[in-house]
Amino acid sequence: MATQSHTRYDINFDTESETWRVVKAGATRATSVCEEKDEAIMRATELAVRSRPSRVVVHDRDGEVEESRYDDVKVA
C-alpha cells in the first residue's frame, strides 16, 4: 500500500514587505499574504485542513523553524 505524502504549507516572514507569507510546497508564489503572524497561521491551518494529510511549518523572522503541525496537531 502506497503512503500518501503530506501537503506542506510554510509560513515565512518577508523582510521587504514586512508581511507573513503562506507558501505551499513547490509553489513559486504565496498562497496568502498576511499582516500578522497569527493570521497567517490561521490561514495555513484552514488550507491544511482542506488538503489532508497536511503539514504546517511555522518559521520565525530569521527563517528558523519555530513549530510544525500535522493535520492541526502541534509537534514542536
CORCOR-V558126 format. One line per field, one symbol per residue. psi: psi as a letter, one per 40 degrees, with the letter a starting at -180 (. if undefined). A space follows every 10 residues. Layout:
BEGIN
psi=???
END
This chain:
BEGIN
psi=hiihiihhhi hihhddefih hhhhheieii dihididddd ddddddddde fiiihhhhia deeihdihhh ffhhd.
END
